[in-house]
Amino acid sequence: MSKDAIRWVVKDSSKPNVFWPSEEMKKKAWVSDEKIYEEAAKDPVAWWAKLAEDGIEWFKKWTETFVHEPPFYKWFVGGKLNICYNAVDRHVKTWRRNKAAILWEPEPLNEPHRVLTYYDLYREVNKFANVLKRLGVKKGDRVGIYLPMIPEVIIAMLACARIGAVHSVVFSAFSGQALKDRLLDAEAKVLVTADGYYRRGSIINLKSNADIGVEGTTVEKIVVVKRLGLNVNMVEGRDYWWHELMKDAEPYCEPEVLDSEDMHFILYTSGTTGKPKGIEHHVGGYAVQAYWTARLTFDLHDDDVFFCTADIGWITGHTYNCYGPLLNGATFVLYEGAPDYPAPDRWWQIVEKYGVTIFYTAPTAIRMLMKYGDEWVKKHDLSTLRLLGSVGEPINEEAWLWYFNVVGGGRCPIIDTWWQTETGGTLIHSLPGIGPFIPTVAGRPFPGTKFAVLTEDGKQASIGEVGYLVHLPPFAPGMLRTVYKDPERFKQQYFGVYGDTIYYTGDGAYIHDAMGNIRITGRVDDVMKVAGHRIANAEVENAIAQHTAVVECAVVPMPHDIKGEVPVAFVVLKPGYEPSNDLETEIKRIVDKLIGPIARPEKIFFVEDLPKTRSGKIMRRILRALLRNEPVGDVTTLMNPESVHRLKEIIWLKRS
């Protein structure tokens, strides 16, 4: 770490592990006066109207800012715009024309990186928009995008947005069957995919999965990017190479004038029924929220290099690996590969190479890299970093402090963001110029939004009391408008608990302090009821992770004849530690101390690995099923399906 690196945070001398922005951060930050919260709360609708005018170019201004017909709502009604025009065209008219937009880093170290300026992006997007038109795609048609983390995925998304087509991006690690389910529901007309890509040194034949995915669907044409030069199956009259279509494409495509409430994209997310639900986001509100949350949440400036590690197949990838940075005219890194290939310092190598200033990743990845040890981080100069972000799940204190001290050198604020596929952008966190930054505490609602923590009977929970996190109107502009083709599911799932004017997030939370900072405790189905007490799984996990031997853990409930449910912990140990009865006792004592005996795990299973999705999320559902001896369901989309068999053996041996 450079001795000249600026300190962006200072420690609160009166409170352990509470940090505030330094004077340097306050001077640089877009916002440093906490009166912003009060001003926005006076009239949130007028607040968002001003942000919409300041951040987005409209072809025609809206006539009504917010229309609420519970449970449905609209923003900027009557407004006309194009999000692709805002993300690309308007920058090309300025000095940003030759500014780097995308810094693409391939996984193989021997392959050259690519830099796309805003003008490069403008040209490619215009051409591919015309390609889509030639293939018969019109405004409102759905286009499936099944691509790895390569620049073409951004180009394809923007091209759809330019002509008013609705893109539906599917995570490239999903199976052909998972792709098919989503293409069928979206009734996609065209699919954009690639021959293959690299993942941890292996070659993934993506086209073969795409072929399975389109069988029996409405897909008429497939466009294939030649990423690896594989000899893949190409069906004449249906399949086309991207580069061949682009050769003859016209260089300019007029951006479609879209209504603010036209559908922008569908993104599928897991539902409690097992059937993926298509979350529907609309153009105007999403554009405004993506612009302003990227700008204020990450304090994004023209001299920043932003690196969000999320795959484009998730909402984090949509908003902060595409639209948010581009709407702001920023430079961002797009990385194809895994965080620990070919070595555990791959991300830190990229941060050093490009002088990354803002780094945004998930707690699961932080814990994984923490397990490898500090030396991999310390091999690299990370002094350009000035802000760190966390996303995806509540972060435990040990991971927060490691991220802060080792990766950020104790200099950088950690913006712990809460949001969902449904919310479209970050909605609860501390603002970089205001703070505070407290391990495990997300922060306050984004200015102009109102959240509450309610008890089961709908009363306001007191400070420290775990309840249900809800969003109150006027809802954030980037929020989902409905579930695609299933408005009843939208009503039931999001407005079926506290009435049709209160959005139910499905997350547990509590108010941490009088300032209104919120601690997210995890999904409500990850909250246990032990002897009548509601205990959040994340709370117990955070306590267990305090033990020096623990690198990662997951806690799930197990049925109990007397208590109803009891916590059971699955614990991954750091290298050099061995499972023992003494260690199990020590961990239980920590839980007793930090939470109380009521939260003490009934059993602790020491395991080598936890079942995870390819995005790194721990599949607690599988752990619950194994404990209850129930079917675990499909495990083919797991990053490590072999872990399930090992866990079965461990559970069986312990029971024996």
Order of alpha helices (4+ residues) and beta strands (2+ residues): beta-beta-alpha-alpha-alpha-beta-beta-beta-beta-beta-alpha-beta-alpha-beta-alpha-beta-beta-beta-alpha-beta-beta-alpha-beta-beta-beta-alpha-beta-alpha-alpha-beta-alpha-beta-alpha-alpha-beta-alpha-beta-beta-beta-beta-beta-beta-alpha-beta-beta-beta-beta-alpha-beta-beta-alpha-beta-alpha-alpha
